[in-house]
Amino acid sequence: MPLLSLIGVLLYCLPAHGATHTVPVQFPTIQSAVDASSGGDTILVAHGTYNEAVRIQQGLTLLGGWNNEFTVRDTDQWTTTVDGEGLESACFQCRGQEGDHVTIDGFTLRNAWFDIGNGGGVLVMGKLSSTITNNRFYNNYARFHGGGVCLMHGASGEIRNNLFDGNSAVFHGGGIGMIDNAVAEITGNIFRNNLVVFDSGGGIAMLKFSKGVIRGNTFVENKAMMRGGAVSFLQGVEVELDRNLMIYNDCGYKGGAIYSWKSSPRIIRNTLVRNYSALTGGIRIDEEGETRIEGNLIVRTSGPWFYRDGESAIETRRNILFGAGEAEGALDDVQATWADPLLCDEQNDQRLRPGSPCAGETPVGCYSVSCGEDPPSGEPALVQTGGQ
């Protein structure tokens, strides 16, 4: 599947309700179009670069990637960029009432430096629901949480088919941060080279009773200083982590790929390759909670592939290990099989060669297909890492 499968030449079917506004034909800036809109309106934004920090306080649909005549939409050819450099704000700050919905689709969001807040690229607050799809997030920064996107205070979202590359936050979530009862379905994204300077979740961090599904994403070369190089779950989080690829992620302390504290993750059919941490290269579970670890493939972690510290109830089955360190901690109910998974290319193509023990009616790891076959829907995009 291509990096952004919905990007390419297409004609977009506009919503049947609300007015439609165009930028820069009818309005010179995105913000001026937002200010003139009513709830349910659609704003089409032609290609170009807009140095703006847009504030949205009602339900709207914003679509980038249009040509000058607004007859063809192609977000590769007609790139619509919101550049936040020098504005001390998120590129899009969204707030609304319960029942309002914001869609942000087809933009490149870059260079936001939000030194006093959350969400460098997009911030969604309150009871607002959101769809954040087919965007590219480059080099955005948030002082607290969510360098690329932050959902907080009960906000919800579908975050799908985006690229997060080179974003950073100080505390949690270099790519995405979810705080305080946020809810999201995060599918089909690529997280590459995102960074948390101080604490957790180089790719994604979920905190304080947030809930969600993280499925079919690729995490490569993300870093967190303390916990969870790829993902972290802190305090009452309920999440299903399903069919993700995590390769060459790194953290300084606990959980090179996955970290959970006082939370209840279901970690199902993920592929973890060459993740690094000083204490636990693969999966680290701390304190109470309920964790299920099933059908995962874990290859060449640094240190233990799994570590448990505390009273968390663990259910494990059908996990396959290769070149990974022995598990540590309270291990009476932690089981795994050691076998060569016969990957097509351990660094750059984690699909399965013939005879792989990961294949079959109940596959292990994120891919169910052989070398050269396209991964089906729900399985992550392949990426070239170049190795380390």
N, C-alpha and C positions, 0 to 999 in steps of 0.2 A: 504494500500500500504506500502511496507517495507520502512525503512528509506532511503535507496539509491536503488531504484528499479532496476537500471541497473547494480548494483553490484551483484556479484554471479558468478558462473562458466559460462563462455561464450567463444566462439571463435570469435575473432574480424576480420571483413572484412577490410583489409587494403585499403587505397586509391589507385586508379588505376594509379595515376601519381606520379612521383618523386621516389627517391631512399629510401630504408629503412635501418636504422642503428640500432645497438643494443648496449646497455650499461648493464653490463660492459664487454661483450664479445669482440666486435670490438673496443670499446672505454672505457677507465677506468672511465670516469666521464661524466655527462650529458653535462657540458660545452664543453668538447672536442668534443663530438658528434655534438653539435650545431655549433661549429666553423668549422667543416668539412662539414657541410651540405649546400645545395643550397635551394633556395626558393621552397616550395612544397614538401620537403622531410618529411619522417616520422621517428621518433626516438622512439624505444621500450625500456623501462627501466625495468629491472628485479627487483624483490623484494630486499630489503635491505635498509640501511640508507645512504644517501648521504649528507654530510655536505658541501653544496654548495650555492652560490648566482649566479643563472644562468642569463645571459644577452642574450636576443634574439633580433635580428635586422632585421628579415625577416619573411616571412610566413612559419611556420612549424607546424607539428602535433607531440605532445609528449604524449605517452600513457604509464602509469604505470600499475603495477599489474600483471606482467608476471612471469612465472616460469623460471628456469635457462635455459631451452631449448627453450624458446619462442614458445611453442606449445599450452599452455593453459593460459588463462587470468582469474584470480580470485582475485579481489582486497581485499577481506576479507582474503583469505589464503595467498596470495603473496603480502604483503603490501609493497608498494614503498614509502619511506619517504624521503622528502627533509627537512633537519633540518638546519635552518638558525642561530642557536645559535652562537654568537660571531662574526658574519660576517658584522654587521652594514649595512644590505641591505635587500631588498625584496628577497624572495626565487626565484621568477621569475620576472625579469624586461623586459618588451616587448615593443619594438618600431619598427615601420615600415612605409612603404609608403602606400598611398591610394591604395586599391586593395589587399594588403597583409592580410593574415588571420592566426592567431595562435590558435591552439587547445591545451588545457591542460586538460587531462582527466585521472582520476584514481590514483591520488596521495594523500598522507597525507603530508600536509605542516604545519610545526610547528616551534615555538620558534624563529621566525625572530624578530629582534629588530632594526627597521629602525628609528633611532633617528634624522635623518636629512631629512626625506622625507615622501612620501605617499605610501600606499599599502604595508602592512607587508608581506602578502602571495604572492599576484600577483599584479603587477603594469602594466597597459596597457596605453600607451601614443600615442598621435598623431592620425592620421587617420586610425590606425590599427584596424581591426575588430577581434573579439575573440570569442571562445567557451570555457567556463570554466564549466566543467561538472563532476559529480561523484567524487568530491574531498572532503577531510576532512581538515578543517582549525582549528588548535588548537594553542592557546596561542601566536598569532602573534601580533605585536605592530607597529604602525606607529606614528611618531611624529605629523603629521598633519591630514591626512584624510585616511579613509579606512584601518582599522586594518587587515582585511582579504584580501579584494580586493579593488583596486582603479582604476577607469576608468577616464581619464582626457584629456582635450584639443582635443575634438572631437572623442575620441575613442568610439567604440561600442562593445557590447558583448551580447551573450546569456549565462546567468548564471543559471544553472539548476541542481537540484538534488544534491546539496552540503550540507555539515554540517559545520556551523560556530559556534564554541564553545570556549568561553573564549578569544576572540580576543579583542583588544582595540586600541583606537586612542585618541589623546588629544582633537582635535577640532570637527570633524564630521565623523560619520559612523564607529561604532565599528566593524561591520561585513563588510559592503560595503560602499564605498564613491564614488560618481559620481560628477565630477566638470567640469565646463566650456564646455557646449554643448556636454556632453557625452550622449550616447543613449544605453539603455539596456532593454532586456526582462529577468526578474528575476522570475523564476518559480520553485515551488516544492522544495525549500530549507528549512532547519531548522536553525533558529538563536536562540542560547541558551547562556545566561550568557555573552553576549558581553557588552562592556563598553565604553562610551565616558567620558573622565575625566573632560572636561571643558564645552562643548556646546551641540551638538545635534545629534540625530539619533543613539540610542544604537544599533539597528539592521542595518538600512540603512539610509543614508543621501544623498539627491540629491540637488545639488547647481548650481546656475548660468546657467540657461536656459537649463539644462539637461532635457531629455525626456525618458519616458519608461513605461513599464507595470510591475507591481508587483502582481503576481497572484499565489494563491495556496500555499503560504508559511506559516510556523509556526514560531511565535515569542514568546519566553517564557523566562521570567526573564532577559531581557536586561535592561540596565540602561544608562541614559544620565544625566549629571549634570544639564542642563538647560532646553532643549526642546526636546520633542519627544522621549519617552522611547523606542518605537519600531521603528518608522520612522519619518523623518523630510524632509520637502521640502522648500528650501530657494531661493527666487529670480528667478522668471520667469520659474519655473519648470512646465512642463506639464506631468501628470502621471495618469494612471489608477490603482487604488488600489482595487483589485478584489479578493474576496473569500479567504482572509487570516485569520488565527487564531492568536489573540494577547492576551496573558494571563500572568498576573503577571509582566508586564513591569512597569518601574518606572522612573520618572524623577523629578528633584528637583524643577521645576518651572512651565512650561507650556506644557500640552499635555502628559499625562501618556502613551498613545498609539500613537497618531498621532498629529504632529504639522505642520502647513503650514504658510509661510510668503511670501506675494506678489507672490503667485503661484496659479495654477489652477488644483487642484486634483479632480478626479472623484472617490469617495469613495463608492464602490458598494459591497454589500453582504459580509461584513466582520463580524466576531464574536469577540467582545472585552469583556474579562472577567477579573475583579478584577485588572485593571490597576490603577496605583497611580501617582498622582502629587499634589504638594502643592496647585495649583490653578485650574487645569482642569484634571480630571482623564481620560477622554475619548479623545475628539477631540478638538483641539484649532486652530482657523483660525484667523490670524492677517493681517491687512492691505488689500490693494486691490487685486483683483483676482476674478476668477469664480470657485465656488466649488459646486459639486453635491454630496449629501449624501443620498443614496438610499438603502433600503433593508438591513440595518445593524442591528445586534443584539448587545446590549450593556448591560452588566450585572455587577452590584455591583462596579461601579467606585467610587473612592474617590472624593468628591467634585462634581462639575457639570459634566454631561456627555458631554456637548458641551459648548464652549464659543467663541463668535466672538467679535473681537475688530478692528474696522475700517470699510471700505467701501466695503468689499468683497461681491459680489453677491452670495447668497446661494439658492440652490434648494434642498429641502428635501422632502422625501416621503417614506412611508412603513417602517420606522424604528421602532423597538420594544425595549423597555427599561424594565429592571427589577432590582429593588434595586439600581438604579443609581440616582445620584444627579440631581436636577433640572438644566436645561440649564440656562446660564446667558449671558449677553451682549445684542446686538441688535437682538431681537427674533421674530419680527412680522411674518417672513416667515419661522420659524423653527417649525416643527411639528413632533410628535412622539406618539406612542401608548404604554401604560403601560400594560404589561401582563407577566405572568409566561411562559417562553419559554419551560418548561418541557424538560430540557436537561437530557441525560442519567446519567451524573455525571459532575457537574459544574466544578470541578477542573481537571478532567482527561479524560473526554469523552463528548465532546460537540455536539455529534450527538443527534437526536431528538426522544423523546418518543412518543407513539401514542397520538394523540390529540393536538400536539404542534401547537400553532398559527404560527410558523415559517415554517411549512410544506405546501405543496400545489403546484399548477402549477407555482406560482411565489414565490419561497422560500425566507425567510429572514435569514441572516447569512450565514456562509461559508459552512455549510453542508446541503445536501438535503436528507440524508439517515437516517434510524432508527438505534437504538442500535443493534450492532452485524453485520451490513452491511458494506461492504468495501466502503470507499469513492471513487467515480468515478474520472477519470482524471480531473484535474483542481481544485480539492478540497484538502486541506492540510492534511499532515500526523498528526495522533494522537500522543500525547506525554504524558508521565507521569510527572506531576509537583511536586507531593508530597505536594503541598499547601504551604502557608506561615502563 
